[in-house]
Amino acid sequence: MKGVSEAVVIVIIAAVLITVSLTVFYFSLSSLEYSTITSEYGYIRTVFTNLANRIPDVLNGAGFGSGLPKRMVGVGYLSEHSELPIDYYDIEITVYGDNGVLLTYTDNPIRLYAKTNTPIITRYRLIHGTNERVVRDTQLLVRVSEYYYRGSTYLVLDSARVYIGLYEYNYIENNVVKKVLSIQALYVKLNVHIVSSNPTSLSANRGVDIINERFVDIADLRLRFSNATYNEEIGLAQLVNTDVWNQYEHIILTLIVREINVVLS
């Protein structure tokens, strides 16, 4: 009986040791996997942020390129409204003359994103840019933000905003100094092309100008941002101090809609 008891004890001890070893091994693997995901996600976040910082240069013809980790974090794009808790808008730009509409442009902006099924964050965080829809600095045309949704972490880069630049200059006519208000409106249309099922690099280059037009003596400029639950329209009266309108001999608008092509390869 003593021999049997000793054998039982040995079996129990062995089972405990095996269980402990397997538990330690499992947690070691889980820790290693989480560390890898966190590292890869952090690297992609840096890539997205660097791209956002380089947008003014890319708009002027410079290129951007970077490698991507390929094991644990997915990279792609969103082209439609989704369940994600993202303040996402369709964009409509309308230029008015004295006799009505001169031009209308609409876009359903594409968003570049990275996703991991691990909850690295648990709340929204703005990484780069602004949540404003009209910006006065081309550095803010692109926003990078993080979202937590149903156990997953999303990193999103979007360009759903319009840059407005206001400039004044004078000219002399019949010995009279006259003022001109020049408005530059710029919208970046982001295109994302995936040429590999497992991309290891990201590049960005300037595309074509979909619109590059100059309008003299406009009556209004309307920027509309809308989705299923939200609708905001911003007009010229909100962009320019109406108290000084009658000081200008002319109000000139240059509207540019310029593509940036992002390639995942």
Long-range contacts (C-beta under 8 A, 24 or more apart in sequence): 33-72, 34-118, 36-71, 36-72, 37-72, 37-73, 37-116, 37-118, 37-120, 38-118, 38-120, 39-69, 40-69, 40-71, 40-72, 40-73, 40-116, 41-72, 41-73, 41-114, 41-116, 41-120, 41-153, 41-155, 43-68, 43-69, 44-68, 44-69, 44-73, 44-75, 44-114, 44-155, 45-114, 45-127, 45-144, 45-146, 45-155, 47-202, 48-112, 48-114, 48-127, 48-128, 48-144, 48-155, 48-157, 49-127, 49-128, 49-144, 51-142, 51-157, 51-202, 51-204, 51-262, 52-128, 52-129, 52-142, 52-143, 52-144, 52-157, 53-128, 53-139, 54-204, 55-138, 55-139, 55-141, 55-142, 55-188, 55-260, 56-138, 56-139, 56-141, 58-204, 58-205, 58-206, 58-260, 59-138, 59-186, 59-188, 59-206, 59-258, 59-260, 60-206, 61-206, 62-206, 63-203, 63-204, 63-205, 64-203, 64-204, 64-205, 65-201, 65-202, 65-203, 65-204, 66-201, 66-202, 66-203, 67-200, 67-201, 67-202, 68-199, 68-200, 68-201, 68-202, 68-264, 70-198, 70-199, 70-200, 72-116, 73-114, 73-115, 73-116, 74-114, 74-115, 74-116, 75-112, 75-113, 75-114, 75-115, 75-199, 75-202, 75-264, 76-112, 76-113, 76-115, 76-192, 76-194, 76-264, 77-110, 77-111, 77-112, 77-113, 77-192, 77-194, 78-110, 78-111, 78-113, 78-156, 79-108, 79-110, 79-111, 80-108, 81-227, 81-228, 83-149, 84-147, 84-149, 84-154, 84-156, 85-124, 85-147, 85-149, 86-111, 86-145, 86-147, 86-156, 86-158, 87-131, 87-230, 88-158, 88-160, 88-227, 89-133, 89-160, 89-225, 89-226, 89-227, 89-230, 90-225, 90-226, 90-227, 91-160, 91-162, 91-187, 91-223, 91-224, 91-225, 92-222, 92-223, 92-224, 92-226, 93-162, 93-185, 93-187, 93-221, 93-222, 93-223, 93-224, 93-255, 93-257, 94-221, 94-222, 94-224, 95-215, 95-218, 95-220, 95-221, 95-253, 95-255, 96-218, 96-219, 96-220, 96-221, 96-222, 97-215, 97-217, 97-218, 97-219, 98-217, 98-219, 102-215, 102-218, 103-211, 103-213, 103-215, 103-255, 105-187, 105-210, 105-211, 105-255, 105-257, 107-187, 107-189, 107-257, 109-158, 109-159, 109-160, 109-189, 109-190, 110-190, 110-191, 110-192, 111-156, 111-157, 111-158, 111-190, 112-156, 112-157, 112-158, 112-190, 112-192, 112-262, 113-154, 113-155, 113-156, 113-157, 114-154, 114-155, 115-152, 115-153, 115-154, 115-155, 116-152, 116-153, 117-151, 117-152, 118-152, 118-153, 119-148, 119-151, 119-152, 119-153, 120-153, 121-146, 121-148, 121-153, 122-148, 123-148, 124-148, 127-155, 130-161, 132-161, 133-160, 133-161, 133-162, 133-223, 133-225, 133-232, 133-234, 134-161, 134-162, 134-163, 134-164, 134-223, 134-234, 134-239, 135-161, 135-162, 135-163, 135-164, 136-163, 136-164, 136-165, 137-163, 138-163, 138-186, 141-186, 141-188, 142-188, 142-190, 157-190, 158-190, 159-187, 159-188, 159-189, 159-190, 159-260, 160-225, 161-187, 162-186, 162-187, 162-223, 163-187, 164-239, 166-239, 166-240, 178-249, 179-247, 179-248, 179-249, 180-248, 180-249, 180-250, 180-251, 180-252, 181-240, 181-248, 181-250, 181-251, 181-252, 182-252, 182-254, 183-218, 183-221, 183-239, 183-240, 183-251, 183-252, 183-253, 183-254, 184-253, 184-254, 184-256, 185-221, 185-253, 185-254, 185-255, 185-256, 186-256, 186-257, 186-258, 187-256, 187-257, 187-258, 188-258, 188-259, 188-260, 189-257, 189-258, 189-259, 189-260, 190-259, 190-260, 190-262, 191-259, 191-260, 191-261, 191-262, 192-262, 192-263, 192-264, 193-261, 193-262, 193-263, 193-264, 194-264, 195-263, 195-264, 195-265, 196-264, 196-265, 199-264, 199-265, 200-265, 201-264, 201-265, 202-262, 202-263, 202-264, 203-262, 203-263, 203-265, 204-260, 204-261, 204-262, 204-263, 205-260, 205-261, 205-263, 206-258, 206-259, 206-260, 206-261, 207-258, 207-259, 207-260, 207-261, 208-258, 208-259, 209-256, 209-257, 209-258, 209-259, 210-257, 210-258, 210-259, 211-255, 211-256, 211-257, 212-254, 212-255, 212-256, 212-257, 212-258, 213-254, 213-255, 214-252, 214-253, 214-254, 215-252, 215-253, 215-254, 215-255, 216-250, 216-252, 217-250, 217-251, 217-252, 218-251, 218-252, 218-253, 221-253
